Amino acid sequence: YTEKIETLEKNNKEFSILKEKAETQAIRTALINKTAASIRDTMDIEEIIQITVTEISLTLGVYIGIYAEYDNNSGEFIIKHQWHAKNSSNIAYSKICVDKDPFIKEMITSGKSKISLSMSDPDSEDIKPRLVTPVIYRGKLLGMMIFYHTNQTRQWHQEEINLTEGISAQLASAINQAALFKELEKQKKNLELALIKLKETQTHLIQSEKMASLGQLVAGVAHEINTPIGSLNSNNDIITKYLHKFEQNI
């Protein structure tokens, strides 16, 4: 009887583990699908980042979620979006210096997520478990996502890390596509402006040609008018001379 109870408890435990894994997998799949569908509906980079950070933060139940864009020139991360739980305070800083955070420096070097204990608020001494996940597209670091759990009793599980990294790959692809679309829109506007200027130049050239042709026409008409008048004047002079000679001979 005791063996049956132990076997039953073991089976229940295994079933609970499998159930938990299945639920986690279902949540992960649903989140990935929802996020992917949301970011496909827009080509605005800011909106894509906001949707991604918000969806991950709500699903994982974190305290604070951040997306920071990497600046190659300064070597700093510039915060572009911050999500806060209702009971959290706004973060006071807008930039993250890599040299002052060895875990972020290690994340850049390895290209993989890093877990550490860190202050979520620079004005507070409250330490929270932090997950830092790089956003990389074809080897190029675009930025990173940072998530803080509510308190030190919460730990980051591998399933949560895998979930964040999976969405990070989608986010990187979406940011790249949005950047390409933005560049194409810029080129399109430049071409439209160039076409307008070309049409204006063409109009000016046509007007100039018309004025030149009109000038030639007027000059030709004036020449044709002046030719018979000149001939008449010349003939009048000859007749006048002959008349004057004739009168002298008489």
Phi, psi and chi 1 to 4 in degrees:
 res  aa     phi    psi   chi1   chi2   chi3   chi4
   1 TYR       -  -43.7  179.8   76.4      -      -
   2 THR   -61.7  -40.2  -56.2      -      -      -
   3 GLU   -64.5  -38.3  -69.7  179.6   -1.5      -
   4 LYS   -64.1  -40.6  -71.7 -177.0  178.1  179.6
   5 ILE   -64.7  -43.9  -67.3  175.8      -      -
   6 GLU   -63.0  -40.4  -70.5  177.1   -7.1      -
   7 THR   -65.2  -40.6  -57.9      -      -      -
   8 LEU   -65.2  -44.0 -176.8   61.5      -      -
   9 GLU   -62.7  -39.5  -70.9  177.6  -11.4      -
  10 LYS   -63.9  -44.6 -177.1 -179.9  178.0 -178.8
  11 ASN   -63.5  -40.4  -68.9  -22.6      -      -
  12 ASN   -63.7  -39.2  -72.8  -24.3      -      -
  13 LYS   -65.4  -44.4 -172.6  175.8 -179.0 -179.8
  14 GLU   -64.6  -39.0  -70.2  177.3   -6.5      -
  15 PHE   -64.2  -40.7  176.0   76.3      -      -
  16 SER   -63.8  -40.3  -63.2      -      -      -
  17 ILE   -64.9  -45.1  -66.6  172.1      -      -
  18 LEU   -64.1  -39.4  -70.2  172.8      -      -
  19 LYS   -63.8  -43.4 -177.8 -177.7  177.8 -177.8
  20 GLU   -63.3  -41.5 -175.8  178.5   -9.8      -
  21 LYS   -64.6  -41.7  -73.8 -176.9  177.2 -179.7
  22 ALA   -64.5  -42.3      -      -      -      -
  23 GLU   -64.5  -42.5  -71.5  175.8  -11.7      -
  24 THR   -62.5  -42.9  -56.5      -      -      -
  25 GLN   -64.5  -39.0 -175.2   64.3   32.8      -
  26 ALA   -65.0  -42.6      -      -      -      -
  27 ILE   -63.5  -42.8  -68.0  171.5      -      -
  28 ARG   -62.3  -47.0  177.0 -176.6  177.4 -176.4
  29 THR   -63.1  -43.0  -57.3      -      -      -
  30 ALA   -63.1  -41.4      -      -      -      -
  31 LEU   -66.0  -43.9  176.9   57.8      -      -
  32 ILE   -61.9  -44.9  -69.9  174.5      -      -
  33 ASN   -64.8  -42.7  -68.2  -22.3      -      -
  34 LYS   -65.1  -44.8 -176.6  178.7  179.8 -179.5
  35 THR   -65.2  -43.8  -54.3      -      -      -
  36 ALA   -60.9  -43.0      -      -      -      -
  37 ALA   -65.2  -38.2      -      -      -      -
  38 SER   -67.9  -44.4  -62.2      -      -      -
  39 ILE   -77.4  -16.3   61.3 -179.3      -      -
  40 ARG   -74.3  -23.3  -85.9 -160.7  -55.2  -94.5
  41 ASP   -81.8   -3.5  -66.6  -22.6      -      -
  42 THR  -140.9  153.7  178.7      -      -      -
  43 MET  -116.5   15.7  -78.6  -64.1  174.6      -
  44 ASP   -90.9  118.6 -176.5   85.9      -      -
  45 ILE   -61.0  -43.1  -65.6  177.9      -      -
  46 GLU   -60.7  -41.9  -59.1  -65.7  -28.8      -
  47 GLU   -68.5  -39.1 -171.6  175.6   -9.5      -
  48 ILE   -60.0  -45.9  -71.1  170.3      -      -
  49 ILE   -63.7  -44.7  -68.8  169.6      -      -
  50 GLN   -61.6  -45.2 -178.5  179.2  -11.3      -
  51 ILE   -60.9  -46.6  -70.3  170.4      -      -
  52 THR   -62.7  -51.0  -56.1      -      -      -
  53 VAL   -63.4  -41.4  173.8      -      -      -
  54 THR   -64.3  -45.8  -58.8      -      -      -
  55 GLU   -64.1  -43.2  -68.4  -64.6  -18.7      -
  56 ILE   -64.9  -44.9  -65.5  176.6      -      -
  57 SER   -61.4  -44.1  -60.0      -      -      -
  58 LEU   -67.5  -41.2  -71.2  172.0      -      -
  59 THR   -67.0  -43.4  -58.5      -      -      -
  60 LEU   -84.0  -11.3  -61.3 -177.5      -      -
  61 GLY    66.2   41.9      -      -      -      -
  62 VAL   -84.6  172.8  -62.6      -      -      -
  63 TYR   -85.3  -46.0 -178.1   69.3      -      -
  64 ILE  -143.3  140.6  -66.2  172.3      -      -
  65 GLY  -126.7  136.2      -      -      -      -
  66 ILE  -135.1  143.2  -61.1  170.6      -      -
  67 TYR  -119.7  128.4  176.3   82.4      -      -
  68 ALA  -123.5  132.2      -      -      -      -
  69 GLU   -88.7  137.3 -178.0 -178.1   83.4      -
  70 TYR   -85.4  129.2 -176.0   64.5      -      -
  71 ASP  -102.5  110.0 -174.1  -15.7      -      -
  72 ASN   -63.8  -30.9  -73.1  -73.6      -      -
  73 ASN   -71.3  -46.3  -63.7  -36.8      -      -
  74 SER   -92.7  -18.6   64.8      -      -      -
  75 GLY    74.4   18.3      -      -      -      -
  76 GLU  -112.3  161.4  -66.6 -179.6  -32.0      -
  77 PHE  -102.8  125.2  -74.5   90.6      -      -
  78 ILE  -101.8  121.3  -58.4  170.3      -      -
  79 ILE   -69.5  123.9  -65.1  178.3      -      -
  80 LYS  -105.0  -28.3  -68.1  -65.4 -176.6  180.0
  81 HIS  -151.5  139.6  179.5   67.8      -      -
  82 GLN  -131.0  129.0  -57.7  177.7   38.2      -
  83 TRP  -109.7  137.7 -179.5   91.9      -      -
  84 HIS  -129.6  137.3  -53.8  -86.2      -      -
  85 ALA   -67.7  163.3      -      -      -      -
  86 LYS   -59.9  -33.2  -69.2 -178.2  178.9  179.4
  87 ASN   -96.4   11.9   59.6  -20.4      -      -
  88 SER   -99.9  163.3   66.1      -      -      -
  89 SER  -105.3  154.9   58.5      -      -      -
  90 ASN   -67.8  142.7  -68.6  -22.0      -      -
  91 ILE   -76.5  136.9  -66.2  178.3      -      -
  92 ALA   -83.2  -23.5      -      -      -      -
  93 TYR   -94.3  157.0   53.0   83.4      -      -
  94 SER  -115.5  -11.4   60.2      -      -      -
  95 LYS  -129.5  154.5  -67.4 -176.7  178.7  179.9
  96 ILE  -124.3  115.7  -59.8  172.4      -      -
  97 CYS   -83.2  124.4 -176.4      -      -      -
  98 VAL   -64.6  -41.6  175.8      -      -      -
  99 ASP   -62.4  -24.1  -66.4  -28.2      -      -
 100 LYS   -90.7   -1.3  -65.7 -178.8 -179.7  179.3
 101 ASP  -133.4   97.2 -162.3  -39.8      -      -
 102 PRO   -62.5  -30.0   21.7  -32.6      -      -
 103 PHE   -68.3  -39.0  -70.3   97.5      -      -
 104 ILE   -69.0  -38.6  -68.2  179.1      -      -
 105 LYS   -61.0  -40.8 -156.8  167.0 -173.5  177.5
 106 GLU   -67.4  -36.5 -172.7  178.8  -10.6      -
 107 MET   -62.8  -41.1  176.9 -148.4   69.5      -
 108 ILE   -63.9  -43.2  -64.6  173.5      -      -
 109 THR   -66.0  -44.1  -55.7      -      -      -
 110 SER   -85.6  -26.3   64.4      -      -      -
 111 GLY    72.4   21.1      -      -      -      -
 112 LYS  -128.4  161.8  -63.8 -179.8  179.8  178.9
 113 SER   -65.0  148.2  -63.7      -      -      -
 114 LYS  -131.9  142.5  -65.8  -64.6  173.5 -176.4
 115 ILE  -112.4  136.3  -62.4  173.2      -      -
 116 SER  -155.1  167.2   63.9      -      -      -
 117 LEU   -97.0  127.3  -70.0  173.7      -      -
 118 SER  -151.2  160.1  178.6      -      -      -
 119 MET   -77.4  126.1  -71.2 -175.7  -64.5      -
 120 SER   -80.8  -17.8   59.7      -      -      -
 121 ASP  -131.5  121.4 -172.8  -19.6      -      -
 122 PRO   -63.7  -19.5   20.5  -31.2      -      -
 123 ASP   -93.7    6.9  -63.5  -32.6      -      -
 124 SER  -128.3  156.5  171.7      -      -      -
 125 GLU  -100.4   12.1  -64.1 -177.9   -2.4      -
 126 ASP   -75.6  117.3 -172.5   18.1      -      -
 127 ILE   -95.5  132.4  -56.3  -62.7      -      -
 128 LYS  -131.3  148.8  -60.5 -178.7 -175.8  -59.9
 129 PRO   -64.6  126.9  -18.5   31.5      -      -
 130 ARG  -119.9  137.1  178.6 -174.2   67.5  172.4
 131 LEU  -113.3  124.4  172.0   65.5      -      -
 132 VAL  -115.0  118.6 -178.3      -      -      -
 133 THR  -121.1  124.5  -59.9      -      -      -
 134 PRO   -73.9  149.8   27.8  -33.6      -      -
 135 VAL  -112.2  106.4  178.7      -      -      -
 136 ILE  -124.1  134.8  -58.8  172.3      -      -
 137 TYR  -123.1  113.6 -176.5   78.9      -      -
 138 ARG    49.8   49.1  -66.7 -173.8  177.6  180.0
 139 GLY    83.3   -6.1      -      -      -      -
 140 LYS  -100.6  126.1 -179.7 -177.8  178.4 -178.6
 141 LEU   -77.1  117.0 -179.8   63.8      -      -
 142 LEU   -93.5  -34.5  -56.6  179.2      -      -
 143 GLY   175.9 -159.1      -      -      -      -
 144 MET  -153.6  156.4   66.7  176.7  174.7      -
 145 MET  -111.2  138.3  -69.0 -172.1  -70.4      -
 146 ILE  -125.6  131.1  -52.7  173.3      -      -
 147 PHE  -130.4  135.4  -61.6   97.9      -      -
 148 TYR  -112.5  130.7  -66.4   90.1      -      -
 149 HIS   -75.4  165.8  -93.9  -40.5      -      -
 150 THR   -62.6  -44.7  -52.3      -      -      -
 151 ASN  -153.5  178.5   51.5   57.0      -      -
 152 GLN   -69.1  -15.7  -66.7 -172.8   43.6      -
 153 THR   -74.8  -22.1   59.7      -      -      -
 154 ARG   -84.2  137.7  -72.5  -75.3  -55.5  -87.1
 155 GLN  -119.9  153.0  -62.0  -62.0  -37.9      -
 156 TRP   -84.2  121.7  -74.7  100.4      -      -
 157 HIS   -91.6  155.1  -59.1  -67.4      -      -
 158 GLN   -59.7  -34.8 -171.1   59.0   45.4      -
 159 GLU   -63.6  -37.9 -161.3   56.7   39.6      -
 160 GLU   -68.3  -38.3  -66.8  174.6  -36.7      -
 161 ILE   -65.8  -45.1  -61.7  170.2      -      -
 162 ASN   -60.1  -41.4  -66.6  -19.4      -      -
 163 LEU   -61.2  -48.4  170.4   62.7      -      -
 164 THR   -63.2  -40.8  -53.5      -      -      -
 165 GLU   -67.3  -37.5  -72.0  179.1  -18.8      -
 166 GLY   -63.2  -43.6      -      -      -      -
 167 ILE   -72.2  -31.4  -64.4  179.1      -      -
 168 SER   -59.6  -39.8  171.6      -      -      -
 169 ALA   -63.6  -41.2      -      -      -      -
 170 GLN   -65.9  -40.3  -70.2 -169.5   13.4      -
 171 LEU   -62.4  -43.2  175.0   60.3      -      -
 172 ALA   -60.5  -43.9      -      -      -      -
 173 SER   -64.9  -41.1  179.0      -      -      -
 174 ALA   -66.7  -40.7      -      -      -      -
 175 ILE   -63.1  -42.9  -70.1  174.1      -      -
 176 ASN   -63.1  -44.6 -179.8   69.5      -      -
 177 GLN   -63.6  -41.1  -71.3  179.8    5.7      -
 178 ALA   -65.2  -38.3      -      -      -      -
 179 ALA   -65.6  -40.8      -      -      -      -
 180 LEU   -64.2  -42.7  -70.9  175.3      -      -
 181 PHE   -62.5  -41.6  179.2   77.7      -      -
 182 LYS   -63.3  -40.4 -171.6  175.8 -178.8  179.5
 183 GLU   -66.5  -40.0 -178.2   62.7   26.8      -
 184 LEU   -63.9  -41.1  -73.0  173.2      -      -
 185 GLU   -62.1  -39.5  -75.6  -69.0  -55.0      -
 186 LYS   -64.2  -44.6 -177.4  179.6  178.0 -179.1
 187 GLN   -64.0  -37.9  -68.9  179.3    7.6      -
 188 LYS   -62.3  -44.3  179.7 -175.6  174.6 -176.2
 189 LYS   -64.5  -39.6  -72.1 -179.0  179.7  178.9
 190 ASN   -63.8  -40.2  -70.4  -22.2      -      -
 191 LEU   -66.7  -38.9  -73.4  172.6      -      -
 192 GLU   -63.9  -41.6  -71.7  174.2  -11.9      -
 193 LEU   -65.2  -40.3  -71.2  173.8      -      -
 194 ALA   -64.2  -38.3      -      -      -      -
 195 LEU   -65.4  -41.1 -178.3   60.0      -      -
 196 ILE   -62.0  -45.6  -69.1  170.5      -      -
 197 LYS   -63.9  -37.6  -71.3 -178.2  178.5  179.2
 198 LEU   -64.1  -42.3 -177.5   61.0      -      -
 199 LYS   -64.6  -40.4  -72.8 -178.8  177.3  179.7
 200 GLU   -63.4  -42.5  -71.1  176.5   -7.8      -
 201 THR   -63.7  -41.5  -56.8      -      -      -
 202 GLN   -62.5  -41.2 -172.7  179.6   27.1      -
 203 THR   -62.5  -43.9  -58.2      -      -      -
 204 HIS   -62.7  -40.5  -71.2  -45.8      -      -
 205 LEU   -64.5  -42.4  -73.0  172.5      -      -
 206 ILE   -62.4  -43.1  -68.7  171.5      -      -
 207 GLN   -62.4  -41.4  -73.0  -64.6  111.4      -
 208 SER   -63.8  -42.0  -61.9      -      -      -
 209 GLU   -64.7  -39.1  -71.2  178.7    2.2      -
 210 LYS   -63.8  -43.9  -75.2 -178.3  178.0  179.3
 211 MET   -65.0  -39.4  -66.5  -58.8  -65.8      -
 212 ALA   -64.4  -43.4      -      -      -      -
 213 SER   -63.5  -40.9  -61.3      -      -      -
 214 LEU   -63.2  -40.4 -178.9   60.1      -      -
 215 GLY   -62.6  -43.2      -      -      -      -
 216 GLN   -63.4  -39.4  -68.8  176.3   -1.1      -
 217 LEU   -64.3  -45.5  177.8   61.7      -      -
 218 VAL   -62.7  -41.4  171.0      -      -      -
 219 ALA   -64.1  -39.3      -      -      -      -
 220 GLY   -64.8  -44.3      -      -      -      -
 221 VAL   -63.4  -43.3  170.3      -      -      -
 222 ALA   -61.4  -38.8      -      -      -      -
 223 HIS   -65.2  -43.5  175.9   71.9      -      -
 224 GLU   -64.4  -34.4  -67.1  -63.0  -32.8      -
 225 ILE   -71.8  -42.4  -67.5  172.6      -      -
 226 ASN   -68.9  -28.4  -71.0  -29.8      -      -
 227 THR   -63.2  -55.4  -62.1      -      -      -
 228 PRO   -65.0  -33.8   20.9  -31.5      -      -
 229 ILE   -64.2  -42.5  -68.1  174.5      -      -
 230 GLY   -63.4  -39.6      -      -      -      -
 231 SER   -63.3  -44.1  178.5      -      -      -
 232 LEU   -62.4  -42.5  -71.2  172.1      -      -
 233 ASN   -62.2  -39.7  -71.1  -26.8      -      -
 234 SER   -65.9  -44.6  176.6      -      -      -
 235 ASN   -63.1  -40.2  -68.7  -26.3      -      -
 236 ASN   -60.0  -40.7  -73.6  -23.3      -      -
 237 ASP   -62.9  -43.8  -69.6  -20.6      -      -
 238 ILE   -62.9  -46.2  -65.8  170.9      -      -
 239 ILE   -61.4  -41.5  -67.5  171.1      -      -
 240 THR   -62.1  -41.6  -58.6      -      -      -
 241 LYS   -63.0  -45.2  -72.4  178.9 -178.6  179.0
 242 TYR   -64.1  -41.4  -84.8  109.0      -      -
 243 LEU   -61.7  -39.5  -72.0  172.7      -      -
 244 HIS   -66.0  -40.1 -178.2   66.3      -      -
 245 LYS   -66.5  -40.9  -73.8 -178.4  179.7 -177.8
 246 PHE   -61.8  -41.6 -178.9   73.6      -      -
 247 GLU   -65.2  -35.2  -72.0  175.3   -5.7      -
 248 GLN   -68.0  -37.1  -73.4  178.8  -12.5      -
 249 ASN   -71.4  -29.6  -69.3  -29.8      -      -
 250 ILE   -74.1      -  -65.1  175.2      -      -
